[in-house]
């Protein structure tokens, strides 16, 4: 991901230069007695937008589509093993945010107990109240410690059906326990992971979501968290295509976000390695991938270029083994190209619209006053 790192570095440098120029302009206004409360408020708001700005990628999809494996490949391949739990079945049991917190001296995982659902407070409100969270230190020098800590995210707990319903779960979406009338629910409502990684340090944030059933159980995901993302990556599996549950979630929760927010929607056609066939040859394989890509685009109603075929599993393996040929075959570069050429540039345009153009308007007003 060297190219992506360079692109985000350039984006961060551009923002810092903007902040310096706005600060210089504010000082010039004060020195020449041209400042006012309204102008000062607009400049402070612009600086606050630049200081708090980040790029959020949200990974959504049904369970077993490879969301967590893709995140492992993007961020944790240097450890030589999977950090986030990734295996058959449901692994991510609660929405999980990965980010870098410059205010904290140590990496950590913070977990919000599932029982907080009985409260009317939102996850955003709970984020301002650390006492409600369970804090687990992350020792980034000890892979074993990190694996044990990350495994907490996938924990479940037994609960009576009526209590689960009270927390907002539909019993049909939960696994049964060994006892009658008892189901297994996620132990946590939300997870915050502060982790020092070059991309996260530069303001990239990752939102990993549970299976699609969670979108209905946690309304804040679709009402707040997903709409605030710059890109939503909808994970599909090449061996199943768009299933009925995939399509239902796409139509009900994901596709409407394209018009209601600034989020860009993309589909990741994961597990293309199931189509690899050494006997048939590479040309046959690539034709098969393009065919599924075209069919998927037609089903979802988006452009074929917005469908990214790749293999997260093979990309992770290639990075661990330092195998460039396998990495190229995994087509992981599709995602990197998307992030570099479209997501970061789109974010730059948003900053220009909300910050640069507004400040330029103030500068023009100042020039007009000087010319009077």
C-alpha positions in Angstrom: 0.0 0.0 0.0 3.0 2.3 -0.6 1.2 4.3 -3.2 -1.8 4.9 -1.0 0.5 6.0 1.8 2.1 8.5 -0.5 -1.2 9.8 -1.7 -2.6 10.3 1.9 0.7 11.9 2.9 0.3 14.4 0.1 -3.3 15.0 1.1 -2.3 15.7 4.7 0.5 18.0 3.7 -1.9 19.9 1.5 -4.3 20.3 4.5 -1.5 21.5 6.7 -0.5 24.1 4.2 -4.1 25.3 4.0 -4.1 25.7 7.8 -0.9 27.7 7.8 -2.3 30.0 5.1 -5.6 30.5 6.9 -3.8 31.3 10.1 -1.6 33.8 8.3 -4.6 35.4 6.8 -6.3 35.7 10.2 -3.2 37.3 11.6 -3.1 39.8 8.7 -6.8 40.7 9.2 -6.1 41.4 12.9 -3.0 43.4 12.2 -4.9 45.6 9.7 -8.0 45.9 11.9 -10.2 44.2 9.2 -11.3 41.3 11.4 -14.8 40.9 12.7 -16.7 38.4 14.9 -18.4 36.8 11.9 -15.2 36.5 9.9 -13.3 35.1 12.9 -16.0 32.5 13.5 -15.9 31.4 9.8 -12.1 31.1 9.9 -12.1 29.1 13.1 -14.8 26.8 11.7 -12.6 26.2 8.6 -9.6 25.4 10.8 -11.6 23.1 12.9 -12.8 21.2 9.8 -9.2 20.8 8.7 -8.0 19.7 12.1 -10.7 17.1 12.6 -10.9 15.9 9.0 -10.4 12.2 8.3 -11.2 9.7 5.6 -13.6 6.9 6.7 -13.9 3.6 4.8 -16.9 1.5 5.9 -16.8 -2.3 5.2 -20.3 -3.8 5.0 -21.8 -7.1 3.9 -23.2 -10.4 5.0 -21.1 -12.6 7.2 -18.4 -14.8 5.6 -17.9 -12.3 2.8 -14.3 -11.5 3.9 -14.6 -8.0 5.4 -12.3 -8.8 8.3 -9.9 -10.7 6.1 -9.6 -7.6 3.8 -8.8 -5.4 6.8 -6.2 -7.9 8.0 -4.6 -7.7 4.6 -4.6 -3.9 4.5 -3.3 -3.3 8.0 -1.9 -6.3 9.8 0.1 -8.3 7.2 3.4 -7.1 8.8 2.7 -9.3 11.8 2.8 -12.4 9.7 -0.6 -13.6 10.8 -4.2 -12.6 11.2 -4.8 -10.1 14.0 -8.6 -9.6 13.7 -10.5 -12.9 14.0 -11.3 -14.2 10.6 -12.7 -17.6 9.9 -15.8 -19.3 8.6 -19.1 -18.0 10.1 -19.7 -14.8 12.0 -16.6 -13.2 13.5 -17.2 -9.5 13.8 -20.1 -9.3 16.2 -20.3 -5.6 16.7 -19.4 -2.5 14.7 -15.6 -1.9 15.1 -13.8 1.4 14.4 -10.0 1.4 13.7 -8.3 4.7 14.0 -5.3 6.5 15.5 -5.8 8.5 18.7 -3.0 11.1 19.0 -4.1 12.0 22.5 -3.4 8.5 23.8 0.1 7.3 24.6 -0.9 3.7 24.3 -2.9 1.6 21.8 -6.2 0.2 23.2 -9.5 -1.5 22.5 -12.6 0.0 24.1 -15.7 -2.1 24.2 -19.2 -0.9 24.9 -21.4 -3.5 26.7 -24.4 -4.7 24.8 -26.6 -3.8 27.8 -26.2 -0.1 27.0 -28.8 -0.6 24.3 -31.5 -0.2 27.0 -30.4 3.4 27.4 -31.7 6.1 25.0 -28.1 7.4 24.6 -26.5 6.9 21.2 -23.1 5.4 20.6 -21.8 8.9 19.8 -22.9 10.1 23.3 -21.3 7.1 25.0 -18.0 7.9 23.2 -17.9 11.0 25.4 -18.3 9.0 28.5 -15.3 6.6 28.8 -16.5 5.1 32.2 -19.1 3.0 30.3 -16.5 1.3 28.2 -14.3 -1.7 29.0 -10.7 -0.8 28.2 -8.2 -3.4 27.0 -4.6 -2.4 26.5 -3.0 -3.4 23.2 0.7 -4.3 23.2 1.7 -3.8 19.6 5.0 -5.5 20.2 3.3 -8.8 21.2 1.2 -10.4 18.4 -0.2 -12.9 20.8 -1.5 -10.2 23.1 -3.1 -8.4 20.2 -4.8 -11.5 18.9 -6.2 -12.2 22.4 -7.4 -8.7 22.7 -9.0 -8.6 19.2 -10.8 -11.9 19.9 -12.8 -10.1 22.5 -14.6 -8.2 19.7 -16.2 -11.5 18.6 -17.4 -12.6 22.0 -21.0 -13.6 22.5 -23.0 -14.2 25.7 -26.2 -16.2 26.5 -29.4 -14.3 27.1 -33.0 -15.0 27.5 -35.0 -14.5 24.3 -37.2 -11.9 25.9 -34.2 -9.9 27.2 -32.7 -10.0 23.7 -35.9 -8.7 22.2 -35.8 -5.9 24.7 -32.3 -5.0 23.5 -33.6 -4.7 19.9 -32.6 -8.1 18.5 -34.9 -10.3 16.4 -34.6 -13.9 17.7 -34.4 -15.3 14.2 -31.1 -13.4 13.6 -29.4 -14.9 16.7 -27.9 -18.3 17.3 -29.6 -20.6 19.8 -27.7 -21.8 22.9 -27.8 -25.2 24.5 -30.6 -24.1 26.8 -34.2 -23.7 25.6 -35.4 -20.1 25.5 -31.9 -18.8 25.5 -30.0 -17.2 22.6 -26.5 -16.0 22.0 -26.1 -12.2 21.6 -23.0 -10.1 20.9 -21.3 -9.3 24.2 -20.5 -5.8 22.9 -22.4 -3.0 21.2 -19.5 -1.2 19.7 -15.7 -1.5 19.6 -13.1 1.3 19.3 -9.6 0.3 18.3 -6.8 2.8 18.7 -3.8 1.5 16.7 -0.7 3.1 15.5 -0.5 2.5 11.7 1.0 4.8 9.1 -2.4 5.2 7.2 -4.4 5.5 10.4 -1.9 8.1 11.8 -2.6 10.2 8.7 -6.3 10.3 9.4 -7.7 7.2 7.7 -10.5 5.5 9.7 -12.0 2.1 9.2 -15.5 0.9 10.1 -15.9 -2.8 10.1 -19.5 -3.9 10.5 -21.1 -7.2 11.5 -23.3 -9.2 9.2 -26.1 -7.4 7.4 -28.7 -8.3 10.1 -26.9 -5.8 12.4 -27.8 -2.9 10.2 -31.4 -3.2 11.3 -30.5 -3.9 15.0 -28.2 -0.9 15.3 -30.0 2.0 13.6 -27.1 4.4 14.3 -25.1 2.5 11.7 -27.3 3.5 8.8 -28.5 6.8 10.2 -25.1 8.3 11.2 -22.0 6.1 10.9 -22.4 4.9 7.3 -23.6 8.2 5.9 -20.5 10.0 7.3 -18.1 7.7 5.5 -16.4 8.8 2.3 -16.7 5.3 0.8 -18.8 2.3 1.6 -17.3 -1.0 0.4 -20.0 -3.6 0.0 -18.4 -7.1 0.3 -19.7 -9.9 -1.9 -18.3 -13.3 -2.6 -17.3 -14.5 -6.1 -18.5 -18.0 -5.4 -22.1 -16.9 -4.4 -22.6 -13.7 -6.3 -25.4 -11.4 -5.2 -27.6 -13.5 -2.9 -31.1 -12.6 -1.9 -29.9 -11.4 1.5 -27.2 -9.3 -0.2 -29.7 -7.7 -2.5 -32.2 -7.0 0.3 -29.5 -5.2 2.4 -28.2 -3.3 -0.7 -31.7 -2.0 -1.6 -32.8 -1.2 2.0 -29.7 0.1 3.7 -26.8 0.8 1.3 -28.0 2.0 -2.1 -30.2 4.8 -0.6 -27.1 6.3 1.0 -25.8 7.3 -2.5 -28.3 10.1 -2.7 -28.7 10.9 1.0 -25.0 11.5 1.7 -21.5 12.2 0.2 -20.6 8.5 0.5 -19.4 6.7 -2.6 -20.6 3.2 -3.0 -18.5 0.3 -4.3 -18.8 -3.4 -4.4 -15.9 -5.7 -3.6 -16.2 -9.0 -5.3 -14.0 -11.0 -2.9 -12.7 -14.6 -3.1 -11.9 -14.5 -6.8 -9.3 -17.3 -6.0 -12.2 -19.7 -6.2 -12.3 -19.0 -9.9 -8.6 -19.7 -10.4 -8.1 -22.7 -12.7 -4.5 -23.5 -13.7 -5.8 -26.1 -16.2 -8.1 -23.6 -18.0 -5.5 -20.9 -18.1 -5.3 -17.3 -17.0 -7.2 -15.9 -20.0 -10.2 -18.1 -19.1 -10.0 -17.1 -15.5 -9.9 -13.3 -16.2 -12.8 -13.7 -18.7 -14.8 -15.4 -15.9 -14.0 -12.7 -13.4 -15.0 -10.0 -15.9 -18.3 -11.8 -16.6 -19.2 -12.0 -12.9 -18.1 -8.3 -12.5 -20.5 -7.3 -15.3 -23.4 -9.4 -14.0 -22.9 -8.0 -10.5 -22.8 -4.4 -11.7 -26.1 -5.0 -13.6 -27.8 -6.5 -10.5 -26.7 -3.7 -8.2 -27.3 -0.9 -10.7 -23.8 0.5 -10.6 -21.0 0.8 -13.1 -18.7 -2.2 -13.7 -15.7 0.0 -12.7 -17.3 0.3 -9.3 -17.0 -3.5 -8.8 -13.6 -4.5 -7.4 -12.7 -8.1 -7.9 -9.9 -9.3 -5.6 -8.9 -12.0 -3.1 -8.2 -10.7 0.4 -7.0 -14.1 1.5 -4.4 -14.5 -1.2 -3.3 -10.8 -0.8 -2.7 -11.4 2.9 -0.8 -14.6 2.1 1.2 -12.9 -0.6 2.2 -10.0 1.8 3.2 -12.4 4.5 5.3 -14.6 2.1 6.6 -11.5 0.2 5.3 -13.0 -3.0 4.8 -10.2 -5.6 3.4 -12.5 -8.3 0.7 -13.8 -5.9 0.0 -10.3 -4.7 -0.5 -9.1 -8.3 -2.8 -12.1 -9.0 -4.9 -11.3 -6.0 -5.8 -8.0 -7.7 -5.5 -6.1 -4.4 -4.2 -3.2 -6.5 -7.8 -2.6 -7.6 -8.6 -1.4 -4.1 -5.5 0.7 -3.8 -6.2 2.4 -7.1 -9.7 3.1 -6.0 -8.6 4.7 -2.8 -5.8 6.8 -4.4 -7.6 8.0 -7.6 -11.1 8.4 -6.4 -11.6 8.5 -2.6 -8.7 10.8 -1.7 -9.4 13.1 -4.6 -13.1 13.2 -3.8 -12.2 14.2 -0.2 -10.0 17.0 -1.6 -12.9 18.3 -3.6 -15.1 18.3 -0.5 -12.5 20.3 1.4 -12.3 22.7 -1.5 -16.0 23.2 -1.5 -16.5 23.5 2.2 -13.2 25.3 3.2 -11.2 26.7 0.3 -14.0 28.4 -1.6 -15.4 29.9 1.6 -12.0 31.3 2.6 -11.4 32.6 -0.9 -14.7 34.5 -0.6 -13.5 36.2 2.6 -10.2 37.1 0.9 -12.1 38.7 -2.0 -14.2 40.7 0.5 -11.0 41.9 2.1 -9.6 43.0 -1.2 -12.8 44.8 -2.0 -12.7 46.7 1.4 -9.0 47.8 0.6 -10.0 49.1 -2.8 -12.7 51.3 -1.4 
